[in-house]
């Protein structure tokens, strides 16, 4: 139950973050276009369009991560290989952005980035732990596999060196 809640919460937070980032990039693009200033000879129209494109790309990536997290929550199964790669890259991106945001924006932005990073990592690790560490996969039966045998009691362990 907790796994589904965390994955669903991660999906909601990622959609909100995508909307905020797209809005910020729209404002930055319009500001750049209205200023009509060039930085080192750059064309202001190209800079504003690049800002729009960056915002759209970041928003699309975060929405993709949100869809994968929501799918994980609804199915209550580990995401497939592609889904894990996307969610891991989203977690890495939030870690890097968190490091940069503490210097550029402040501690509140850092805490927000780390919260989202924690939600993504907890989503990935809780489903991987549920499936015996194999992470599920596309062909995984999703819990129908027989469980691993328990480890031997402590007294039965033999030393490997004399």
matplotlib code that plots the C-alpha trace (Angstrom):
import matplotlib.pyplot as plt

x = [0.0, 2.8, 4.6, 1.5, 1.1, 4.7, 4.6, 1.3, 2.6, 5.8, 3.6, 1.6, 4.6, 6.3, 3.3, 3.3, 7.0, 6.6, 3.9, 6.0, 9.1, 7.2, 5.7, 9.1, 10.5, 7.6, 8.3, 12.0, 11.5, 9.1, 11.5, 14.3, 12.2, 11.0, 14.5, 15.9, 19.4, 22.1, 24.6, 27.9, 26.2, 23.5, 20.2, 17.4, 14.8, 17.0, 17.6, 13.9, 12.9, 15.7, 14.2, 10.8, 12.2, 14.1, 11.0, 9.0, 11.7, 12.0, 8.2, 7.8, 10.5, 9.0, 5.5, 7.0, 8.5, 5.1, 3.3, 5.7, 5.3, 1.5, 1.6, 3.8, 1.3, -1.8, -0.3, 1.5, 4.4, 7.9, 8.4, 10.1, 13.7, 12.8, 10.8, 13.6, 16.1, 13.9, 13.1, 16.8, 17.8, 15.1, 16.5, 20.0, 18.8, 17.1, 20.3, 22.3, 19.7, 19.5, 23.2, 23.0, 19.9, 21.3, 23.9, 21.8, 18.3, 18.6, 17.9, 14.1, 14.7, 17.3, 14.9, 12.2, 14.6, 15.7, 12.1, 11.4, 14.7, 13.7, 10.2, 11.8, 14.4, 11.9, 9.6, 12.4, 13.8, 10.5, 9.4, 12.8, 12.9, 9.4, 10.4, 13.5, 15.9, 15.4, 13.4, 10.5, 11.1, 8.8, 8.7, 8.5, 5.4, 5.1, 5.3, 4.2, 7.8, 8.6, 10.3, 14.0, 14.8, 15.6, 19.3, 20.7, 20.8, 23.9, 25.2, 25.3, 27.7, 31.2, 34.4, 36.1, 39.7, 41.4]
y = [0.0, 2.4, 1.7, 2.7, 5.8, 6.9, 6.2, 8.1, 11.0, 11.0, 11.2, 14.1, 16.0, 15.5, 16.8, 19.9, 20.4, 20.1, 22.7, 25.1, 24.6, 25.2, 28.3, 29.6, 29.0, 30.8, 33.8, 33.7, 33.3, 36.3, 38.4, 37.5, 38.4, 41.7, 42.8, 42.5, 42.3, 40.1, 38.3, 38.0, 38.6, 36.0, 36.6, 37.3, 35.4, 32.3, 32.7, 33.0, 30.1, 28.0, 28.8, 27.7, 24.5, 23.8, 24.3, 22.0, 19.3, 19.4, 19.4, 16.5, 14.5, 15.2, 14.2, 11.0, 10.3, 11.0, 8.7, 5.9, 6.5, 6.6, 3.4, 1.8, 2.8, 1.6, -1.7, -2.2, -3.7, -2.6, -0.6, -2.3, -1.7, 1.4, 2.8, 2.1, 3.9, 6.9, 7.1, 6.7, 9.4, 11.6, 10.9, 11.8, 15.0, 16.0, 15.3, 17.5, 20.2, 20.1, 20.7, 23.6, 25.0, 25.3, 27.7, 29.6, 29.7, 28.7, 26.0, 25.8, 24.8, 22.3, 20.7, 20.5, 18.8, 16.4, 15.6, 14.7, 12.7, 10.8, 10.0, 8.7, 6.6, 5.2, 4.3, 2.4, 0.7, -0.4, -2.2, -3.7, -5.0, -6.5, -8.5, -10.0, -7.4, -8.3, -5.1, -6.8, -6.3, -6.7, -10.5, -10.8, -12.5, -9.8, -11.8, -15.2, -16.5, -18.8, -17.0, -17.5, -20.0, -18.4, -18.0, -20.7, -20.1, -18.4, -21.6, -23.5, -21.0, -22.5, -20.4, -20.3, -20.0, -22.0]
z = [0.0, 0.9, -2.4, -4.4, -2.3, -2.9, -6.6, -7.0, -4.9, -7.1, -10.2, -8.9, -7.8, -11.1, -13.0, -10.8, -11.3, -15.1, -15.1, -13.0, -15.1, -18.4, -16.9, -15.8, -19.3, -21.0, -18.8, -19.4, -23.2, -23.3, -21.2, -23.5, -26.6, -25.1, -24.0, -27.6, -26.1, -27.5, -25.4, -27.1, -30.5, -30.1, -31.8, -29.2, -31.2, -31.2, -27.5, -26.7, -29.0, -27.4, -24.0, -25.1, -26.5, -23.3, -21.2, -23.5, -23.4, -19.7, -19.2, -21.6, -19.8, -16.3, -17.6, -19.0, -15.6, -14.0, -16.4, -15.6, -11.9, -12.2, -14.2, -11.6, -8.9, -10.8, -11.7, -8.4, -10.4, -11.0, -14.2, -17.1, -18.2, -20.2, -17.3, -14.8, -17.0, -17.4, -13.6, -12.7, -15.1, -13.6, -10.2, -11.3, -12.9, -9.7, -7.7, -10.1, -10.1, -6.3, -6.0, -8.4, -6.9, -3.4, -4.8, -7.3, -5.7, -2.0, 0.5, -0.2, -3.8, -2.7, -0.2, -3.0, -5.4, -2.7, -1.8, -5.5, -5.6, -2.5, -4.0, -7.2, -5.4, -2.9, -5.8, -7.6, -4.6, -3.0, -6.1, -6.6, -3.1, -3.5, -6.5, -4.9, -6.2, -9.9, -10.5, -12.3, -16.0, -19.0, -18.9, -15.1, -13.8, -11.1, -7.9, -9.3, -9.1, -6.2, -3.3, -2.5, 0.2, 3.6, 4.5, 6.8, 10.6, 12.0, 13.6, 10.3, 8.6, 8.2, 8.1, 4.8, 6.1, 8.9]

ax = plt.figure().add_subplot(projection="3d")
ax.plot(x, y, z, "-o")
ax.set_aspect("equal")
plt.show()
